[in-house]
């Protein structure tokens, strides 16, 4: 990768603000302006990260959370794109489905935690119950809107070249709706991470979410914040990876870089 392109893609003003906030936080805690017993300075959080890494507890928790995120997000993306194309291409299916979608879409994923616990107990399956349905909606709605909004002239082009329905979907409709699909997938990926951590906090004693709860109950705010920082860093990495993948597979999606 070209180093100049890499550094040009970094949001330097945003990075500078983040660093300044961290320094201000450190100064305020060290100077005693804020005297909260369980609010550690960033340096203490860094030491906590080092401790978790040395003890070997952080890596398994990260692995468990990433596996749950990957499974839940992949299932949601596959189902969301398939249903989005079905509803986008069929006005009849859209007419009979939109009411159900609008009822289900606002429901919080954590509301399904008791259902998952009753069905599967404390397990990865419970995390997926909490994660998949809410993660499904952004990509489904974006795909449906993109497909139903394809310009009629593109269909005229398809008929001119006498393309089959399959070729029309693959070579005309799919490239046209790829930007909204990528946006929906990016939103869904961040949502999958959030819901997985929440599910681990309330429904499965594993992963980063459980690590946050465990250290909070142990009155170790430095380690608790270390887990929270880890979740934030993973979110940044996943978002950057999603953008890089989209730009590699679909160069036209580079316009999304401005949305980060």
N, C-alpha and C positions, 0 to 999 in steps of 0.2 A: 504493500500500500504506500502511495505517495505521502511522505511525511507532511508536506505542505498542505495537501488536501485534508489530512487528518486534523492538523491543528487549525485549519480554516473552519472546520466543522464544529469546533468547540465553541460553546456559548461563553465567551470570555467575560462579558459584563455579569451574566448570571453567576459564573464561577467566582468572580470577585466579590459579589454580594454575599455568597455563601461563606466564603472565607472570612469576610469582615464580621458577619454574624457570629461565626464560631469564635473569633478573637474577642469580640465584645462579651460573649457568654463567659469565656474563660476569665476575662478581667473582672466582670461583675461578681462572679463566684469567689475568685481569689481575693478580691478586695473586701469582701464581706458586705457589699451593698445589698445582696440578697442572701438571707440566711435560712434557706430551706434545707432541712436535714437530709432529705432524700433527693435533692437535685444536684447531681455531680457535675463537675467541670468537664469540658471535652477531653482534657488530658487524662482524667480518671476513666472516662469511657474508653479511651484508647488503650489504657492499661488493662481494662476489663476485657477488651477484645483479645489482647495478647494472652491473658490468662485462660480464656475459653479455648483459644487455639492450642495452647500448650497442653491443656487437660484433655484435649481430644473430644470435647462435647459439641463443638460448633460445627465441625464438618458433617457428622451424621445428621444433625438437625437441618443443615442446609440441603443435604442430599434428599432427605425425606420431603421437604417442602417443594423442592424443584421437581421431584418426580410427580407429586400430586398436582402441581401447577401444569406440568407438561401433559399429563393424562387428561385432566379436566378441560384444559384449553383446546387440545386437539379434538376431543369429542365434540365440544361446543362449536368449534369452527367448522368441522365436517357437517354436522347437522344443520348449523345456521346457514351455511352456503347452499346446501341442498334445498332446504325449505324456502330460503330467500329466492332462489331461482324458480321454484314451483309457484310461489305466491306472486312473484313478479311477472311470470309469463302467463298466468291464468287469472283473469279477472274474476272468474267464478270462485276459484279457491280463495282469492283475496276477500271476496265479499262475505264468504261464510267463515273466515278465520280471523279477521281483524278484531272482532269483538272479544274473542277468547284471548288474543294476544294482548290487547289493552288491559284485560283483567289480570293476566298472569305477570305482565312485565313489571309492574311496580312492586311486586312482592319481594321483600328482602330475603336474600339467600339464607341468612342465619335462622329464619323462621322454620327452615326445613331441618335444622339440626336435631330437634327432638324426634322427627320422623326417621332420620338416619340412625340415631341411637337405638330406637326401638327395633329397626330392621336389621342393623348390622353391628350394633355395639360400638365400642371404641376401636375404630379401624379406618383404613384409608378409604373404604367405600363410603363411610359417613362424610368424610371431607368432600368426596366427589358429589354426593347428594346436595351438599350446601353450595358447591361451586358451579356445577354445570349449567343449571337452569338460568341463573342471572347472567352468566358469561355468554350465554347463547344469544341474548337479545340484541346487543349492539351489532354483531355481524349479520344477524338475520334481517334486522330492520334496514341496515345500510345496503345489504345485497338486494333486498326486495325493492327499495326505493330506486337503486341504480338500474335494476333490470326494467322496472316499469317505466323509467324515465329515459330509456334509450331512444335516440332520435329516430323518427320513422324513416329518414333517408338511409340509415344503415340497413334497415330491412329491405329497402329498394335495391341497395347494392347487392345484398344477398340474393335477391330474386334475379337480378341481372346476371349474376354469375351462376345461377341455378344451383346454389348450395343446398345440401340437405339440411334438415333441422338440426342434426347433430353438429355439422360443420358450421352452421350459423351460430349456434351457442358457443362453440369452442373458438372460432376465429373472428366473430363479429361482436357478439354480446359480451363475452368474458373480458376481452381487452378493454371494452368501453366501460365496464363497471368495476374494473380492477382498483382504481383509486378509492371509491367508497368502501370496497371490501377490505383494502389495506387499513383504512382508517378504523373500520369496525374491528378488525383483528387486533390492531394496536390497543384500542380501548379495552377490548376483551382480555388481552394479556395482562394489563395492569390490574383489571378487576379480578382476574383469576388469582393473582398473587394476594391481593387484599383478602378475598374470601377464603382462600386456603389458610392464611394465617389466622383469620377469625375462627374458622372451623377447628383449627388446632387448639385455640384458646378455650373453646367451649365444648368440643366434642371428640377430641382425640389427643391423648397425652403423648404426642410426638411432634417433632418439627420445631420451627422457629417460634410459632405461636405459643406452643406449650413452654418453650424456653423463656419467653417473656413472662408468662404467668408464674412459672416455677421460681424465677429469680425475684419477682415481686413478692411472692409469699415468703421467700427466704430473707427479705429485707436487704437485698443487694442491688440497689439502684444502678450502680455502675455496670453490673452485668446485664441488668434489665435493659438499660439504654444501649448497651453493646448489641444486644439482639435487635433492638429497634433500628439502630443504624445499619445493621446487616441487612435487614429487610429493605430499607431505603436504597442501599447500594445495589442490591439484587434488582430492584425495580428499575434503576437507571441502566444497568447492564442489559436487562431484558428489552427495554425500550430501544436502546441503541442497536442491539442485535436484530430486533424486528425491522428497524429502518434500514439497516445494512442489507438484510436479506431481501427486503422489498426492492431496494435500489438495484441489487444484483440481478434478480429474476425479472423485474419489471422496471427498466430504466425510467419510464415515464413517471414513476412514483417519486422521483427525486424532488418534485415540488412539495412533498409532504415534509421535507427536512425543515422547511420554514415554520412548521407547526410545533416543533419541539420546544 
